[in-house]
Structures are given as structure tokens and as C-alpha cells.
Amino acid sequence: MLDIFDILGPVMVGPSSSHTAGAVRIGRMARVLLGEEPIKAEIGLYGSFAETGQGHGTNRALIAGLLGLQPDDMDVPNSFALAANQGLDFSFYTARLREAHPNTAVLDVTGVTGKKLTLQAASIGGGRIRVEQLNGVEVNFTGNFNTLIIRHWDVAGEVANVTRELAAAQVNIANMSVCRSKRGGEALMVIETDHKIPVEVRSSIADLKNIRRVTYYEKEE
């Protein structure tokens, strides 16, 4: 069944929902997951993004998202100037990927405190995106849900500890995945929820013994 978003598409500034609105959302996702103001970004463009992205404003849209702009913000086309004013240094290159979606971007972002993030995401049509890699770990989430991203040690019972905190707060899980580098090593838990996750719940999860870092993405209204 199609919803009204599928029929009408996103409200946006720019000629293409995939190349413009989707690109803004990819940039915003990187900013949110970084968790602080970005000061440097190296951005790889793949496939159609690399071939026709400049004409569609993909490069400006990605920078606009990194600056925190929404797809319908009239300043999206002016993002390069805004970035210069806000101290965001950026560059683009043609990415070499295998079997990636044709509208894919790879963002290597550095924040004001030196925190780094590498995100690979695709614009899959209608302004929608799919995050495919996060700091080298394969993931699969869209930003259509409130999303909790948890780095933790691969210890028995850790998934249950996290879901227990969510259940106690009556937060319903829509989708969930767990990836790990090796048995007993670092793991990545991605939980998409129907409800917003209160700050106190996120803090309780972050305080669990084997949790390394908690990042939260709240979906656009």
C-alpha cells in the first residue's frame, strides 16, 4: 500500500528527490550520528551521484545536511557559503565501491572534539535513505524510525539488558539487528523503535556495564 509520501514525494528544495532530498538526509544522518558539530568532511560520490550529482546539486545537498539543514530549507543551494562561514572544511572525490546502490555517498566526518565517523548510505528514491555501513560495520537502517545505535562488548545477555530497559519504558521495537567484529569483541546493536526514546532511558542504557557508546537518531516529524 502506498502512503501519501510515496505519491507526492518529499517537500524539498532542488530538482531531484534522490539526488537532493535524499542527499540532505544522508548528510543530516552523519551529523546526528557524529554527535557534534562537524569541522571536516571528505565525501566520496558513487555511481549516479558521481556522474550527475553536481548538476542535481547533490554535493550542496550533502553539505547542507551536514550543517543541519532540512530538505525544504531555502538555504540548501547556499550550503557551500554557509559551510565557509561555519568553519566546515570539505572535499569530494569519486568513490570506488563494489555492488553499491548507484546513489551512494561515503562520508568521513570529523567533529570539533576530534571525534570521527565514517558513514556509507544510499538515497533509494523519494527522498528516502538507507544507511549501509557505519565505521566499517555493515548495517541496514533508514531513519524512518527512531533509531538507537549501541556499541558494546559481545557479552552474553547484553541484548536482553538493553531490551529490558526499553520494555520498562514501554518503547516498542520495530526492527533490530546485531553485528560483531568477532566473538567476544566489539559489537554493534541497531534498534529501530516506534516511540521516541526518552533521555533518561538512553542514559540508563549507556550506564550498563558493557556498553561503550550510545547514539540516538530521532526521526523527522
C-alpha positions in Angstrom: 0.0 0.0 0.0 1.3 3.5 -0.9 1.1 6.3 1.6 0.8 10.0 0.6 4.6 10.4 0.8 5.0 7.7 -1.9 2.6 9.5 -4.2 3.6 13.2 -3.7 7.3 12.8 -2.7 9.1 14.9 -0.1 8.9 18.7 0.4 12.3 19.9 -0.7 14.4 22.5 -2.5 16.1 21.0 -5.6 15.3 19.1 -8.8 15.5 15.5 -7.6 14.2 13.7 -4.5 17.0 11.1 -4.8 19.9 13.5 -5.6 18.7 16.4 -3.4 16.3 15.5 -0.6 17.9 12.1 -0.1 21.4 13.6 -0.1 20.4 16.2 2.5 19.1 13.4 4.7 22.4 11.4 4.3 24.3 14.5 5.5 22.0 15.1 8.4 22.3 11.4 9.4 26.1 11.7 9.5 25.8 14.9 11.6 23.5 13.3 14.1 25.5 10.1 14.5 28.7 12.1 14.9 27.0 13.8 17.8 28.7 17.1 17.5 29.4 20.0 15.1 31.4 18.7 12.1 34.5 20.7 11.1 35.9 18.5 8.3 34.3 16.1 5.7 35.7 14.0 3.0 32.9 12.8 0.8 33.0 10.0 -1.8 30.3 10.0 -4.5 29.5 6.8 -6.3 27.5 5.9 -9.4 24.9 8.4 -10.4 25.8 10.6 -7.5 29.3 10.9 -9.0 28.2 11.2 -12.7 25.2 13.6 -12.4 25.3 14.8 -8.8 26.8 18.2 -9.4 24.1 19.1 -11.9 21.4 18.0 -9.5 23.0 19.7 -6.5 23.9 16.5 -4.7 27.2 18.0 -3.4 25.5 21.1 -2.0 22.7 18.9 -0.5 25.1 16.7 1.4 26.9 19.7 2.8 23.5 21.2 3.7 22.7 18.1 5.7 26.0 18.1 7.5 25.2 21.7 8.5 21.8 20.5 10.0 19.5 21.9 7.3 16.3 20.1 6.3 15.5 19.2 2.6 13.0 22.0 2.4 15.3 24.7 3.7 15.7 27.5 1.1 19.4 27.8 2.1 20.3 24.3 0.7 21.7 25.8 -2.6 23.8 28.2 -0.5 25.4 25.5 1.7 29.0 26.0 0.4 28.9 29.6 1.6 27.3 28.6 4.9 30.0 25.9 5.4 32.7 28.5 4.9 31.1 30.8 7.5 30.6 28.0 10.0 34.1 26.6 9.6 33.3 23.3 7.8 36.1 22.2 5.5 35.0 19.7 2.9 36.2 17.9 -0.3 34.7 15.4 -2.8 36.1 12.5 -4.7 34.8 9.7 -6.8 34.3 6.6 -4.6 35.2 3.1 -5.9 32.7 0.6 -4.4 31.5 -2.8 -5.3 27.8 -3.7 -5.7 26.7 -0.5 -4.1 23.4 1.4 -4.9 24.0 3.9 -7.7 23.1 6.8 -5.5 25.7 6.2 -2.7 27.8 8.5 -0.7 30.6 7.8 1.7 31.2 10.5 4.4 34.3 10.6 6.5 33.5 13.3 9.1 35.5 14.9 11.9 33.9 16.8 14.7 35.0 19.8 16.9 36.4 17.5 19.6 38.2 15.2 17.1 35.5 12.6 17.1 35.4 10.7 13.7 32.7 8.9 11.8 32.6 7.0 8.6 29.1 6.5 7.1 28.1 4.9 3.8 24.5 5.5 2.8 22.3 5.3 -0.3 19.5 7.5 -1.5 16.9 4.9 -2.5 14.2 7.2 -4.0 11.5 9.6 -2.9 13.9 11.3 -0.5 14.4 8.1 1.5 17.8 6.8 2.5 19.4 3.6 3.7 22.5 3.5 5.9 24.7 0.6 4.8 27.9 0.9 6.7 28.9 2.7 9.9 32.6 2.9 10.8 33.2 -0.1 8.6 30.5 -2.3 10.1 27.6 -3.4 7.8 24.2 -2.1 9.0 20.8 -1.6 7.5 18.5 1.2 8.8 16.6 4.0 7.1 16.0 6.9 9.5 12.2 6.2 9.1 12.2 5.1 12.7 13.7 6.5 15.9 17.0 4.6 15.9 19.3 3.6 18.8 22.8 2.7 17.8 24.8 1.0 20.5 28.5 0.0 20.5 29.0 -2.7 23.1 31.2 -5.7 24.0 29.9 -9.0 22.7 28.9 -10.4 26.1 26.1 -12.9 26.8 22.9 -11.2 27.9 23.8 -7.7 26.7 20.9 -7.6 24.2 18.5 -8.7 26.9 19.8 -5.9 29.2 19.2 -3.3 26.6 15.7 -4.5 25.5 14.7 -4.8 29.2 15.4 -1.1 29.6 13.2 -0.3 26.5 10.4 -2.6 27.6 10.3 -1.0 31.1 9.8 2.4 29.4 7.2 0.9 27.1 9.2 1.6 24.0 8.2 -0.8 21.2 10.9 -2.2 19.0 10.1 -2.2 15.2 13.4 -3.7 13.9 16.6 -4.8 15.4 20.0 -6.2 14.3 23.3 -7.1 16.0 26.7 -7.3 14.2 30.1 -8.1 15.7 33.7 -8.0 14.6 34.5 -11.3 16.3 33.3 -13.4 19.2 33.8 -11.5 22.5 34.9 -8.4 20.6 33.1 -5.2 19.8 29.5 -5.4 18.6 27.0 -3.0 17.1 23.4 -3.1 18.0 20.9 -1.1 15.9 17.4 -0.8 17.3 14.6 1.0 15.4 11.6 1.9 17.6 8.0 3.1 17.1 8.3 5.5 20.0 10.8 8.3 20.9 13.3 7.1 23.4 13.4 9.4 26.5 16.8 10.8 27.5 16.7 9.0 30.9 16.2 5.7 29.1 19.2 6.3 26.8 21.2 7.3 29.9 20.3 4.1 31.7 21.4 2.0 28.7 24.6 4.0 28.4 25.3 3.2 32.1 25.1 -0.6 31.5 28.4 -2.4 32.2 29.4 -3.5 28.7 28.1 -0.5 26.7 30.8 1.6 25.0 28.7 4.3 23.3 25.1 5.1 22.6 23.9 7.2 19.7 20.3 8.2 19.0 18.7 9.4 15.8 15.2 10.8 16.2 13.2 10.6 13.0 11.9 13.7 11.3 8.3 14.7 12.0 
